[in-house]
Amino acid sequence: MQSMIIVPERDHFSGSWIVTRKTDGSVIGEFYDLKNVEKFNPDTCQVETAYQYLCRINNK
């Protein structure tokens, strides 16, 4: 049985989540529905709020 992916709570800066591949950091997509985000495999994907994602990318 696959474990559940950890989905951060959206804050007032974020209306969506960004899902990326753990292997290379490429973006899979931007999602607005929690039910869709929860379907991703936590072993291969990372979920961040849009704000978290943009802060991380801007720091690089």
C-alpha positions as CSV (number, residue, x, y, z in Angstrom):
1,M,0.0,0.0,0.0
2,Q,1.3,3.4,-1.0
3,S,1.8,5.9,1.8
4,M,0.0,9.3,1.6
5,I,1.9,12.3,0.3
6,I,2.3,15.2,2.7
7,V,0.4,18.2,1.5
8,P,1.1,21.5,3.1
9,E,-1.8,23.7,4.1
10,R,-2.4,26.6,1.7
11,D,-1.7,30.0,3.3
12,H,-3.1,33.4,2.3
13,F,-0.2,33.8,-0.3
14,S,-1.0,30.5,-2.1
15,G,-4.1,29.4,-3.9
16,S,-2.5,26.3,-5.4
17,W,0.1,23.6,-4.9
18,I,3.1,22.9,-7.2
19,V,4.1,19.3,-7.7
20,T,7.7,18.5,-8.7
21,R,9.7,15.4,-9.4
22,K,12.2,14.5,-6.6
23,T,14.7,13.1,-9.1
24,D,15.3,16.3,-11.2
25,G,13.1,19.0,-9.7
26,S,11.0,19.3,-12.9
27,V,7.5,20.7,-12.4
28,I,4.7,18.2,-13.1
29,G,2.0,20.9,-12.7
30,E,0.1,23.4,-10.6
31,F,-3.0,22.1,-8.9
32,Y,-5.9,23.7,-7.2
33,D,-7.8,20.6,-5.9
34,L,-6.5,18.8,-2.8
35,K,-8.0,15.5,-4.1
36,N,-5.8,15.6,-7.2
37,V,-2.6,16.5,-5.2
38,E,-3.2,13.6,-2.7
39,K,-2.9,11.1,-5.6
40,F,0.8,11.7,-6.2
41,N,3.4,9.2,-5.0
42,P,5.4,10.6,-2.1
43,D,8.4,8.5,-3.0
44,T,8.7,10.3,-6.4
45,C,7.0,13.7,-5.9
46,Q,7.3,16.7,-3.7
47,V,4.3,19.0,-3.0
48,E,4.7,22.7,-2.0
49,T,2.4,25.6,-1.9
50,A,2.9,28.0,-4.7
51,Y,4.5,30.4,-2.2
52,Q,6.9,27.8,-0.9
53,Y,7.9,26.8,-4.4
54,L,8.5,30.4,-5.6
55,C,10.5,31.2,-2.4
56,R,12.7,28.1,-2.9
57,I,13.3,28.8,-6.6
58,N,14.1,32.5,-6.0
59,N,16.7,31.5,-3.3
60,K,18.6,29.4,-5.9
